[in-house]
Amino acid sequence: MEISFRQQLIVAMGQTNLKDWQSPLDVPNLDRPQKRPANLPGDGKTAAVLALFCEQRNNGKPDGSTIKADLLLTQRALNLSNHAGQISFPGGRLEPGESTEQAAIRETEEEIGIQESKIELFGQLTSVYIPPSDFTVTPYVGWIRGEPNFKRCQREVERIIRAPLNHLMDPQALTSGTVTRSNGTTHEVPCYQIGSHQVWGATAMMVGELVERLRRAEKALAGSASREK
């Protein structure tokens, strides 16, 4: 991992809040509250995911990228009862007595085979409420130490997707597309296009916050370097 990117990630996740920033991924017509409505019965469900970076794979060929990192995403298995086939981060529901951080790491190992000893955590993003499944999801951000050795859980994961961070940082990566929700309704939504995959909804909101944090960190580090000259 390049030191410059690690520093950028530390600064990005050290920001306590993002002042004057409105997520471009929020879709008003989906009626997505920021938190679980208090009038719903029961306590709702809690889950955690891990936005995990690894060293970019370019087969030894220079590609002109300034950031040599991939963000790992998964396509959920096509036969799952919730959000089948959608693009997400590895993660899942908390087990009894488990913290959100522990759940994010455990689920990452179960779904894509990355062990806890290989993961360096940098912090967490804003929790997102997902109305269709009544889950409140807490995202964490981490880095894989060394070369990743993936082991995909075929029951839960259709494929592992490596999204170049340089692509996600490009403003043109944020586009719009038509998606079909589990209730059969279709919507035009903002999304990230990664190859043939559309990243939208809760996962796109997490990616959007992460990208904004990294952009602000990049500017802060550039300003600091300029003052030191």
Backbone as numpy.savetxt, mean C-alpha at the origin, in Angstrom:
# Nx Ny Nz CAx CAy CAz Cx Cy Cz
19.64 -1.53 -0.76 18.80 -0.33 -0.76 19.67 0.92 -0.76
19.41 1.88 -1.64 20.18 3.10 -1.67 19.90 3.92 -0.41
20.98 4.45 0.18 20.85 5.21 1.42 19.90 6.38 1.23
19.96 7.04 0.08 19.11 8.20 -0.17 17.64 7.84 -0.07
17.26 6.67 -0.60 15.86 6.28 -0.52 15.49 5.90 0.91
16.39 5.24 1.61 16.10 4.88 3.00 15.89 6.14 3.84
16.73 7.15 3.63 16.55 8.41 4.33 15.22 9.05 3.98
14.89 8.99 2.70 13.62 9.55 2.24 12.44 8.84 2.90
12.54 7.53 3.04 11.47 6.75 3.64 11.33 7.07 5.13
12.46 7.23 5.80 12.43 7.58 7.22 11.78 8.94 7.42
12.18 9.92 6.61 11.60 11.25 6.71 10.11 11.22 6.36
9.77 10.46 5.34 8.38 10.37 4.90 7.48 9.84 6.00
7.92 8.79 6.68 7.08 8.18 7.69 7.19 8.89 9.04
8.15 9.83 9.16 8.28 10.60 10.38 7.33 11.79 10.43
6.66 12.09 9.32 5.71 13.19 9.29 4.45 12.79 10.05
4.06 13.59 11.02 2.90 13.23 11.85 1.58 13.40 11.11
1.52 14.35 10.18 0.30 14.53 9.41 0.65 15.21 8.09
-0.30 15.21 7.19 -0.11 15.84 5.88 -1.02 17.06 5.79
-0.49 18.21 6.20 -1.29 19.42 6.19 -1.59 19.86 4.75
-2.78 20.41 4.56 -3.18 20.97 3.27 -3.16 19.95 2.15
-3.44 18.69 2.49 -3.46 17.66 1.44 -4.81 16.96 1.44
-5.42 16.89 0.27 -6.68 16.18 0.10 -6.43 15.00 -0.83
-6.72 13.80 -0.38 -6.46 12.62 -1.19 -7.23 12.66 -2.50
-6.55 12.51 -3.63 -7.24 12.47 -4.92 -7.90 11.13 -5.19
-7.75 10.18 -4.25 -8.29 8.83 -4.45 -9.65 8.64 -3.82
-10.13 9.62 -3.07 -11.43 9.49 -2.42 -12.53 9.61 -3.48
-13.53 8.74 -3.41 -14.61 8.73 -4.39 -15.92 9.05 -3.68
-16.43 10.28 -3.79 -17.63 10.67 -3.04 -18.84 9.79 -3.30
-19.04 9.36 -4.54 -20.25 8.59 -4.83 -20.21 7.16 -4.31
-19.07 6.76 -3.72 -19.01 5.44 -3.07 -19.42 5.51 -1.61
-19.66 6.75 -1.13 -20.12 6.94 0.26 -19.22 6.20 1.24
-17.92 6.50 1.20 -16.94 5.85 2.07 -16.61 6.76 3.25
-17.14 6.48 4.44 -16.79 7.30 5.61 -15.35 7.05 6.01
-14.72 8.05 6.63 -13.33 7.89 7.06 -13.21 6.89 8.21
-14.23 6.84 9.05 -14.23 5.89 10.15 -15.55 5.10 10.15
-15.55 3.98 10.85 -16.75 3.16 10.93 -17.87 3.95 11.61
-19.05 4.06 10.98 -20.17 4.81 11.57 -20.56 4.24 12.93
-20.81 5.13 13.88 -21.13 4.72 15.25 -22.47 4.02 15.35
-23.35 4.21 14.36 -24.68 3.61 14.44 -24.73 2.17 13.93
-23.60 1.63 13.45 -23.57 0.24 13.01 -23.52 -0.69 14.21
-24.16 -1.85 14.13 -24.15 -2.78 15.27 -22.78 -3.44 15.45
-22.49 -3.84 16.68 -21.24 -4.54 16.96 -20.02 -3.64 16.91
-18.85 -4.26 16.92 -17.60 -3.51 16.97 -16.88 -3.43 15.63
-17.40 -4.11 14.62 -16.70 -4.12 13.34 -15.49 -5.04 13.39
-14.78 -5.11 12.30 -13.62 -5.99 12.19 -12.36 -5.17 11.95
-11.24 -5.71 12.42 -9.97 -5.00 12.34 -8.95 -5.84 11.57
-8.23 -5.18 10.68 -7.22 -5.87 9.89 -6.00 -4.96 9.74
-4.92 -5.51 9.22 -3.70 -4.76 8.97 -3.05 -5.26 7.70
-2.37 -4.36 7.00 -1.65 -4.72 5.78 -0.25 -4.13 5.85
0.60 -4.59 4.95 1.98 -4.12 4.92 2.35 -3.65 3.51
2.63 -2.36 3.38 3.15 -1.79 2.13 4.66 -1.99 2.17
5.12 -2.96 1.42 6.49 -3.44 1.56 7.29 -3.13 0.30
8.46 -2.51 0.50 9.37 -2.20 -0.60 10.46 -3.26 -0.69
10.96 -3.45 -1.90 12.15 -4.28 -2.08 13.00 -3.63 -3.17
14.24 -4.09 -3.28 15.13 -3.52 -4.28 14.59 -3.79 -5.68
14.67 -2.77 -6.52 14.11 -2.89 -7.86 14.86 -3.92 -8.68
14.12 -4.69 -9.43 14.70 -5.72 -10.29 14.71 -5.21 -11.72
15.92 -5.03 -12.30 15.99 -4.55 -13.68 16.87 -5.43 -14.56
17.15 -6.65 -14.08 17.91 -7.63 -14.85 19.28 -7.10 -15.29
19.85 -6.22 -14.43 21.19 -5.72 -14.72 21.25 -4.63 -15.76
20.11 -4.19 -16.28 20.10 -3.16 -17.32 19.71 -1.82 -16.72
20.51 -0.79 -16.93 20.14 0.54 -16.40 18.87 1.04 -17.05
17.97 1.59 -16.25 16.68 2.06 -16.78 16.47 3.55 -16.55
17.47 4.24 -16.02 17.34 5.67 -15.80 16.57 6.05 -14.56
16.13 5.09 -13.78 15.35 5.38 -12.58 16.22 6.06 -11.53
15.61 6.97 -10.79 16.32 7.62 -9.69 16.10 6.88 -8.39
15.02 6.11 -8.29 14.72 5.36 -7.09 14.68 3.87 -7.45
15.58 3.11 -6.88 15.67 1.69 -7.22 14.86 0.87 -6.22
13.56 1.03 -6.25 12.70 0.30 -5.31 11.39 -0.07 -5.98
10.89 -1.25 -5.64 9.57 -1.71 -6.06 8.66 -1.78 -4.85
7.40 -1.42 -5.03 6.39 -1.59 -3.99 5.62 -2.86 -4.31
5.51 -3.75 -3.31 4.89 -5.05 -3.54 3.38 -4.99 -3.32
2.65 -5.51 -4.28 1.20 -5.64 -4.20 0.83 -7.07 -4.53
-0.37 -7.46 -4.17 -0.85 -8.79 -4.52 -2.21 -8.69 -5.20
-2.46 -9.62 -6.10 -3.82 -9.79 -6.60 -4.46 -10.89 -5.77
-5.58 -10.56 -5.14 -6.25 -11.53 -4.29 -6.78 -12.69 -5.13
-6.81 -13.88 -4.55 -7.30 -15.06 -5.26 -8.71 -14.82 -5.78
-9.02 -15.44 -6.91 -10.27 -15.17 -7.60 -11.48 -15.81 -6.93
-11.26 -16.74 -6.00 -12.37 -17.45 -5.36 -12.63 -16.99 -3.93
-12.01 -15.90 -3.50 -12.23 -15.41 -2.14 -13.62 -14.80 -2.02
-14.18 -14.83 -0.81 -15.53 -14.31 -0.60 -15.59 -12.79 -0.58
-14.48 -12.13 -0.17 -14.43 -10.67 -0.13 -13.33 -10.15 -1.03
-13.67 -9.18 -1.89 -12.70 -8.47 -2.73 -11.89 -9.43 -3.61
-12.52 -10.46 -4.13 -11.82 -11.43 -4.97 -11.24 -10.76 -6.21
-9.99 -11.10 -6.53 -9.33 -10.60 -7.73 -8.83 -9.18 -7.65
-9.11 -8.47 -6.56 -8.68 -7.08 -6.46 -7.21 -7.00 -6.06
-6.62 -5.83 -6.34 -5.22 -5.60 -6.01 -5.15 -5.02 -4.59
-4.26 -5.58 -3.78 -4.17 -5.15 -2.38 -2.73 -5.32 -1.90
-2.51 -4.92 -0.65 -1.26 -5.24 0.02 -1.44 -6.56 0.77
-0.36 -7.30 1.02 -0.50 -8.48 1.87 -0.99 -8.06 3.26
-1.90 -8.84 3.81 -2.44 -8.51 5.13 -3.72 -9.27 5.39
-4.32 -9.01 6.54 -5.55 -9.71 6.88 -6.02 -9.38 8.28
-6.98 -10.16 8.73 -7.65 -9.92 10.01 -6.75 -10.25 11.19
-6.94 -9.50 12.28 -6.18 -9.76 13.50 -6.65 -11.05 14.16
-5.71 -11.78 14.73 -6.03 -12.94 15.55 -6.17 -12.47 17.00
-6.85 -13.27 17.87 -7.03 -12.85 19.27 -5.72 -12.50 19.96
-5.68 -11.34 20.63 -4.51 -10.91 21.36 -3.40 -10.34 20.51
-3.64 -10.16 19.23 -2.61 -9.72 18.29 -2.74 -8.22 18.04
-1.60 -7.53 17.90 -1.61 -6.12 17.54 -1.71 -5.99 16.02
-2.03 -4.78 15.55 -2.10 -4.58 14.10 -0.73 -4.79 13.45
0.33 -4.36 14.11 1.68 -4.55 13.57 2.01 -6.03 13.45
1.70 -6.80 14.48 1.97 -8.24 14.45 1.16 -8.92 13.35
-0.08 -8.49 13.16 -0.93 -9.08 12.14 -0.38 -8.80 10.74
0.07 -7.56 10.51 0.60 -7.19 9.20 1.81 -8.04 8.84
2.70 -8.25 9.81 3.91 -9.04 9.55 3.56 -10.52 9.37
2.69 -11.06 10.24 2.31 -12.47 10.14 1.64 -12.76 8.80
0.69 -11.91 8.41 -0.04 -12.13 7.17 0.89 -12.02 5.95
1.88 -11.14 6.03 2.82 -11.00 4.93 3.63 -12.28 4.74
4.03 -12.88 5.86 4.76 -14.15 5.74 3.84 -15.25 5.21
2.60 -15.28 5.67 1.68 -16.32 5.23 1.33 -16.17 3.74
1.20 -14.95 3.27 0.72 -14.73 1.90 1.83 -14.74 0.85
2.99 -14.14 1.18 4.05 -14.06 0.16 5.39 -14.62 0.65
5.44 -15.15 1.88 6.61 -15.90 2.33 7.76 -15.09 2.86
7.57 -13.78 3.13 8.66 -12.96 3.65 8.65 -13.02 5.18
9.75 -13.50 5.77 9.83 -13.68 7.21 10.06 -12.35 7.93
9.64 -12.31 9.19 9.76 -11.10 10.01 11.21 -10.61 10.08
12.16 -11.52 10.16 13.58 -11.15 10.29 14.09 -10.40 9.06
13.37 -10.51 7.94 13.77 -9.85 6.70 13.11 -8.49 6.52
12.24 -8.09 7.48 11.45 -6.87 7.33 11.91 -5.79 8.29
12.13 -4.60 7.75 12.39 -3.41 8.56 11.18 -2.50 8.44
10.55 -2.17 9.57 9.37 -1.31 9.57 9.77 0.14 9.76
9.00 1.04 9.11 9.27 2.48 9.18 8.11 3.26 9.76
6.98 2.64 10.00 5.84 3.37 10.55 4.54 2.91 9.93
3.48 3.68 10.16 2.16 3.31 9.63 1.50 4.51 8.97
0.57 4.17 8.09 -0.23 5.16 7.39 -1.58 5.30 8.08
-2.42 6.17 7.55 -3.74 6.38 8.10 -4.62 5.15 7.90
-5.33 4.73 8.94 -6.25 3.60 8.83 -7.39 3.95 7.88
-7.87 2.95 7.17 -8.93 3.13 6.17 -10.10 2.20 6.51
-11.31 2.74 6.46 -12.50 1.92 6.69 -13.04 1.44 5.35
-13.38 0.14 5.28 -13.89 -0.47 4.05 -15.32 -0.93 4.28
-16.32 -0.15 3.84 -17.72 -0.46 4.14 -18.22 -1.83 3.67
-17.89 -2.29 2.43 -18.47 -3.57 1.98 -18.16 -4.75 2.89
-16.97 -4.77 3.49 -16.60 -5.88 4.36 -16.57 -5.49 5.83
-16.86 -4.22 6.14 -16.91 -3.71 7.51 -15.58 -3.91 8.24
-14.49 -3.65 7.52 -13.15 -3.75 8.11 -12.53 -2.37 8.25
-11.86 -2.13 9.36 -10.97 -0.99 9.50 -9.55 -1.53 9.37
-8.82 -1.01 8.37 -7.51 -1.56 8.01 -6.40 -0.56 8.34
-5.39 -1.02 9.08 -4.24 -0.19 9.40 -3.06 -0.61 8.53
-2.53 0.30 7.71 -1.38 -0.05 6.85 -0.05 0.32 7.49
0.91 -0.58 7.39 2.28 -0.34 7.82 3.18 -0.27 6.59
4.34 0.33 6.77 5.29 0.51 5.67 6.62 -0.12 6.07
7.18 -0.92 5.18 8.43 -1.60 5.49 9.30 -1.84 4.28
10.44 -2.43 4.54 11.45 -2.73 3.51 11.97 -4.14 3.72
12.20 -4.87 2.64 12.76 -6.21 2.73 14.28 -6.11 2.73
14.89 -6.64 3.77 16.36 -6.68 3.82 16.86 -7.79 2.89
17.73 -7.44 1.95 18.28 -8.44 1.05 17.32 -8.79 -0.08
17.71 -9.79 -0.83 16.92 -10.24 -1.97 15.68 -10.99 -1.50
14.49 -10.61 -1.97 13.27 -11.31 -1.53 13.19 -12.72 -2.08
12.74 -13.62 -1.24 12.51 -15.01 -1.65 11.02 -15.29 -1.45
10.24 -15.02 -2.48 8.79 -15.10 -2.35 8.29 -16.55 -2.32
7.26 -16.76 -1.54 6.54 -18.04 -1.53 5.06 -17.70 -1.46
4.41 -17.72 -2.62 3.02 -17.28 -2.72 2.06 -18.32 -2.15
1.12 -17.86 -1.32 0.04 -18.71 -0.82 -1.03 -18.78 -1.90
-1.12 -19.90 -2.61 -2.01 -20.02 -3.75 -3.48 -19.91 -3.35
-3.79 -20.25 -2.11 -5.18 -20.19 -1.66 -5.67 -18.76 -1.53
-4.75 -17.83 -1.23 -5.15 -16.44 -0.99 -4.66 -15.45 -2.04
-3.56 -15.79 -2.71 -2.93 -14.83 -3.61 -2.85 -15.39 -5.02
-3.40 -14.64 -5.97 -3.35 -15.04 -7.38 -1.97 -14.77 -7.97
-1.41 -13.60 -7.66 -0.07 -13.25 -8.13 0.52 -12.13 -7.29
1.85 -12.04 -7.31 2.58 -10.97 -6.64 2.98 -9.95 -7.71
2.74 -8.68 -7.43 3.00 -7.62 -8.40 4.07 -6.69 -7.84
5.09 -6.43 -8.65 6.15 -5.49 -8.27 5.91 -4.19 -9.02
5.51 -3.16 -8.30 5.22 -1.86 -8.90 6.41 -0.93 -8.70
7.11 -0.51 -9.77 8.25 0.41 -9.62 7.80 1.72 -8.96
8.51 2.11 -7.91 8.11 3.32 -7.21 8.21 4.55 -8.10
9.19 4.59 -9.00 9.28 5.71 -9.92 8.00 5.87 -10.74
7.39 4.76 -11.10 6.14 4.82 -11.86 5.03 5.42 -11.00
4.92 4.97 -9.75 3.86 5.46 -8.87 4.06 6.94 -8.53
5.32 7.39 -8.47 5.60 8.79 -8.15 5.31 9.71 -9.33
5.20 9.18 -10.52 4.89 9.97 -11.71 3.42 10.39 -11.64
3.10 11.69 -11.71 1.71 12.13 -11.64 0.81 11.45 -12.67
1.38 11.04 -13.81 0.58 10.40 -14.85 0.15 8.98 -14.48
0.75 8.43 -13.41 0.36 7.09 -12.97 -1.05 7.09 -12.39
-1.48 8.24 -11.89 -2.83 8.36 -11.34 -3.78 8.70 -12.47
-4.69 7.79 -12.76 -5.60 7.95 -13.87 -7.01 7.63 -13.40
-7.90 7.26 -14.30 -9.25 6.86 -13.92 -9.65 5.63 -14.71
-10.56 4.87 -14.15 -11.02 3.66 -14.81 -12.38 3.25 -14.29
-12.98 2.29 -14.97 -14.29 1.78 -14.58 -14.12 0.47 -13.84
-14.70 0.38 -12.66 -14.60 -0.83 -11.84 -15.99 -1.33 -11.48
-16.08 -2.62 -11.22 -17.34 -3.23 -10.80 -17.21 -3.68 -9.36
-18.10 -3.20 -8.51 -18.07 -3.58 -7.10 -18.74 -4.92 -6.90
-18.61 -5.45 -5.68 -19.15 -6.77 -5.38 -20.67 -6.83 -5.51
-21.35 -5.66 -5.38 -22.82 -5.65 -5.52 -23.26 -5.50 -6.97
-22.30 -5.52 -7.89 -22.63 -5.48 -9.31 -22.67 -4.09 -9.92
-22.59 -3.04 -9.12 -22.62 -1.68 -9.65 -21.26 -1.30 -10.21
-21.25 -0.46 -11.25 -20.01 0.00 -11.85 -19.81 1.48 -11.55
-18.55 1.87 -11.41 -18.23 3.25 -11.08 -16.98 3.68 -11.82
-16.94 4.96 -12.17 -15.72 5.57 -12.69 -14.93 6.08 -11.49
-13.72 5.57 -11.30 -12.96 5.88 -10.09 -11.53 6.28 -10.44
-10.89 7.11 -9.60 -9.46 7.34 -9.77 -8.70 6.09 -9.37
-7.63 5.82 -10.08 -6.88 4.60 -9.79 -5.45 4.73 -10.32
-4.60 3.83 -9.85 -3.26 3.70 -10.40 -3.28 2.54 -11.39
-2.73 2.76 -12.57 -2.65 1.72 -13.57 -1.26 1.11 -13.53
-1.17 -0.16 -13.17 0.11 -0.86 -13.11 0.03 -2.04 -14.07
0.59 -1.87 -15.25 0.43 -2.89 -16.27 -1.03 -3.04 -16.62
-1.55 -4.25 -16.51 -2.97 -4.49 -16.81 -3.85 -4.39 -15.56
-3.25 -4.00 -14.42 -3.98 -3.98 -13.16 -4.38 -2.57 -12.76
-5.59 -2.44 -12.24 -6.06 -1.18 -11.69 -6.04 -1.26 -10.17
-5.36 -0.30 -9.55 -5.32 -0.23 -8.09 -6.24 0.91 -7.67
-7.33 0.58 -7.00 -8.32 1.58 -6.64 -8.82 1.33 -5.22
-9.74 2.17 -4.77 -10.34 1.98 -3.46 -9.35 2.16 -2.32
-9.50 1.34 -1.28 -8.70 1.49 -0.07 -7.20 1.37 -0.34
-6.81 0.41 -1.19 -5.38 0.24 -1.47 -4.81 1.45 -2.18
-5.55 2.00 -3.14 -5.09 3.20 -3.84 -4.98 4.39 -2.90
-5.89 4.49 -1.93 -5.82 5.57 -0.95 -4.54 5.45 -0.12
-4.18 4.22 0.25 -2.94 4.02 1.00 -1.72 4.36 0.14
-1.73 3.91 -1.12 -0.63 4.23 -2.03 -0.52 5.74 -2.21
-1.66 6.42 -2.35 -1.67 7.86 -2.53 -1.04 8.60 -1.36
-1.36 8.18 -0.14 -0.76 8.82 1.03 0.74 8.55 1.08
1.14 7.32 0.78 2.55 6.98 0.80 3.33 7.80 -0.23
2.78 7.92 -1.44 3.43 8.71 -2.49 3.56 10.17 -2.07
2.50 10.73 -1.49 2.56 12.13 -1.05 3.60 12.32 0.04
3.69 11.39 0.97 4.70 11.47 2.02 6.11 11.44 1.42
6.32 10.58 0.44 7.63 10.46 -0.18 7.98 11.70 -0.98
7.00 12.29 -1.64 7.25 13.53 -2.38 7.67 14.65 -1.43
6.98 14.77 -0.32 7.31 15.83 0.65 8.68 15.58 1.28
8.98 14.31 1.53 10.29 13.97 2.09 11.39 14.29 1.09
11.14 14.01 -0.18 12.11 14.30 -1.23 12.44 15.79 -1.27
11.40 16.63 -1.17 11.60 18.08 -1.17 12.35 18.52 0.08
11.99 17.95 1.24 12.65 18.32 2.49 14.13 17.97 2.47
14.46 16.79 1.96 15.85 16.37 1.89 16.63 17.19 0.89
15.98 17.53 -0.23 16.66 18.37 -1.23 16.94 19.75 -0.66
15.99 20.30 0.10 16.19 21.60 0.72 17.30 21.57 1.75
17.35 20.49 2.52 18.41 20.34 3.53 19.78 20.24 2.89
19.86 19.47 1.80 21.14 19.32 1.09 21.58 20.64 0.49
20.63 21.42 0.00 20.95 22.71 -0.61 21.50 23.68 0.44
20.94 23.65 1.65 21.39 24.56 2.70 22.79 24.22 3.21
23.15 22.93 3.08 24.45 22.48 3.57 25.58 22.83 2.62
25.24 23.20 1.38 26.29 23.52 0.40 26.91 24.89 0.68
